C-alpha cells in the first residue's frame, strides 16, 4: 500500500510511495511489514513487523485504516 500504489492506493498526500505490506498467515491472520519507517504507525506506535489483530489501527499520514477480519 502507498501513494499511487497499484494494489492499494492511499490518496493521502502524506502517504509514502511504499508505505506497508500485508502478508497472509496460515491458517487465519495477517502480518504487516512497515516499508516507510516512522510514517506508518500501528495503534499509534512505530513498528517494523507485527501480527495484525481485529481492531488494530494502521495510521498513515492523516489516514486511519481499521483492521477487521471477516
BAFI-3210 file (N, C-alpha, C; in Angstrom, 3 decimals, decimal comma, padded with zeros to 6 digits):
// residues 70
n [1|2|3|4|5|6|7|8|9|10|11|12|13|14|15|16|17|18|19|20|21|22|23|24|25|26|27|28|29|30|31|32|33|34|35|36|37|38|39|40|41|42|43|44|45|46|47|48|49|50|51|52|53|54|55|56|57|58|59|60|61|62|63|64|65|66|67|68|69|70]
n.u [000,840|000,424|001,052|-000,234|000,107|-000,223|-001,708|-003,097|-004,135|-003,223|-004,605|-003,864|-001,927|000,251|001,099|003,639|005,324|005,683|004,234|003,356|003,124|000,884|000,807|-000,580|-001,138|-001,096|-003,274|-005,239|-005,205|-002,887|000,132|001,819|004,118|006,306|007,310|008,228|009,442|008,968|006,629|004,425|002,221|001,247|-001,510|-000,914|001,805|005,271|006,624|008,258|007,640|004,678|002,084|-001,202|-004,298|-007,850|-009,431|-007,125|-005,398|-004,128|-002,068|-001,473|-000,028|-002,561|-004,523|-006,487|-006,654|-008,783|-008,482|-010,204|-011,064|-012,780]
n.v [-001,175|002,268|005,717|006,281|003,627|000,399|-001,848|-001,005|002,079|004,798|007,782|009,889|012,744|012,739|010,165|007,756|006,546|003,742|002,320|000,190|-003,417|-006,138|-009,402|-012,575|-014,997|-018,384|-020,542|-018,571|-015,069|-012,241|-010,484|-007,414|-005,420|-002,811|-000,406|002,144|003,358|005,685|006,784|005,196|003,920|001,531|001,143|003,642|003,469|003,122|000,535|-002,365|-004,906|-006,738|-008,800|-008,679|-007,868|-008,157|-005,018|-003,505|-000,462|001,106|003,731|006,164|008,968|011,305|009,451|006,715|003,281|000,768|-002,469|-005,352|-008,648|-010,901]
n.w [000,000|-000,661|-001,670|-004,791|-005,378|-006,859|-005,769|-003,370|-003,293|-001,517|-001,058|000,468|000,729|002,419|002,553|002,007|-001,015|-000,947|001,560|003,387|003,720|003,611|004,678|004,290|006,901|007,470|009,370|009,593|009,624|009,571|008,724|009,128|007,399|007,724|005,438|005,464|007,644|010,213|009,226|009,103|011,461|013,925|015,783|016,844|017,376|016,534|014,374|012,986|011,990|012,474|013,918|012,767|014,352|014,974|015,086|015,244|014,372|011,558|010,946|008,586|007,551|007,515|007,428|008,662|008,978|009,748|011,027|010,181|010,312|008,245]
ca.u [000,000|001,172|000,534|-000,088|000,487|-001,152|-002,593|-003,953|-003,714|-003,534|-004,657|-003,398|-000,667|001,336|001,457|004,805|005,072|005,532|004,011|003,375|002,703|000,165|001,085|-001,437|-000,520|-001,992|-004,492|-006,017|-004,477|-002,033|001,261|002,074|005,539|006,446|008,332|008,488|009,954|008,033|005,439|003,318|002,121|000,242|-002,081|-000,209|003,177|006,118|006,871|008,884|006,826|003,775|000,907|-002,416|-005,437|-009,085|-009,499|-005,899|-005,493|-002,927|-002,060|-000,584|-000,339|-003,819|-005,461|-006,534|-007,248|-009,161|-008,339|-011,317|-011,013|-014,108]
ca.v [000,000|003,515|006,769|005,915|002,212|-000,374|-002,726|-000,188|003,457|005,714|009,090|010,884|013,296|012,471|008,752|007,491|005,721|002,366|002,506|-001,066|-004,623|-007,089|-010,761|-013,548|-016,039|-019,541|-020,681|-017,332|-013,939|-011,492|-009,778|-006,157|-005,063|-001,378|-000,075|003,585|003,904|006,252|007,355|004,263|003,513|000,523|001,534|004,867|003,162|002,665|-000,909|-002,845|-006,039|-007,113|-009,577|-007,870|-008,428|-007,384|-003,767|-002,714|000,711|001,456|005,179|006,600|010,388|011,658|008,355|005,622|002,082|-000,151|-003,869|-006,241|-009,916|-011,473]
ca.w [000,000|-000,694|-002,525|-006,190|-005,457|-007,667|-005,011|-002,506|-003,482|-000,422|-001,683|001,426|000,221|003,367|002,468|001,168|-002,201|-000,477|002,993|004,121|003,019|004,455|004,222|004,981|007,716|007,521|008,577|009,619|010,177|008,659|009,286|008,445|007,316|007,508|004,443|005,422|008,903|011,180|008,585|009,320|012,860|014,243|017,080|017,227|017,792|015,433|014,315|011,750|011,553|013,570|013,557|012,850|015,069|014,809|015,816|015,100|013,505|010,807|010,719|007,508|007,377|008,190|007,215|009,628|008,417|010,832|010,627|010,527|009,609|008,034]
c.u [000,879|000,523|000,813|000,284|-000,615|-002,150|-003,578|-003,435|-004,167|-003,470|-004,285|-002,054|000,511|001,793|002,686|004,436|004,863|005,445|004,134|002,901|001,985|000,330|000,184|-000,600|-001,527|-002,158|-005,334|-005,157|-003,622|-000,938|001,454|003,561|005,621|007,594|008,763|008,993|008,835|006,779|004,215|003,370|001,057|-000,227|-001,292|001,219|003,996|006,370|007,637|008,055|005,958|002,643|-000,314|-003,507|-006,657|-009,042|-008,232|-006,150|-004,138|-003,030|-001,022|-000,927|-001,573|-004,877|-005,352|-007,279|-007,520|-009,143|-009,531|-011,169|-012,430|-013,993]
c.v [001,229|004,509|006,395|004,456|001,421|-001,191|-001,960|001,230|004,303|007,123|010,222|011,422|013,078|011,015|008,580|006,603|004,260|002,418|001,199|-002,197|-005,518|-008,468|-011,718|-014,558|-017,177|-020,013|-019,402|-016,232|-013,261|-010,786|-008,504|-005,856|-003,593|-001,119|001,379|004,169|004,448|006,852|006,466|003,822|002,436|000,809|002,682|004,639|002,730|001,160|-001,207|-003,959|-006,439|-007,973|-008,695|-008,616|-007,559|-006,135|-002,941|-001,537|000,994|002,942|005,506|008,049|010,739|010,567|007,312|004,464|001,129|-001,576|-004,676|-007,495|-010,459|-012,905]
c.w [000,000|-001,628|-003,984|-006,397|-006,143|-006,848|-004,134|-002,564|-002,297|-000,978|-000,730|000,935|001,166|003,313|001,579|-000,015|-001,836|001,039|003,779|003,227|004,026|003,843|004,991|005,772|007,822|008,954|008,554|010,222|009,126|009,447|008,472|008,524|006,923|006,537|004,514|006,743|009,774|010,543|008,727|010,775|012,991|015,653|017,705|017,722|016,578|015,513|013,035|011,137|012,736|013,031|013,767|013,597|014,807|015,667|015,761|014,173|012,887|010,484|009,649|007,213|008,179|008,059|008,321|008,974|009,567|010,299|011,125|009,669|009,466|007,555]
res [x|x|x|x|x|x|x|x|x|x|x|x|x|x|x|x|x|x|x|x|x|x|x|x|x|x|x|x|x|x|x|x|x|x|x|x|x|x|x|x|x|x|x|x|x|x|x|x|x|x|x|x|x|x|x|x|x|x|x|x|x|x|x|x|x|x|x|x|x|x]
***
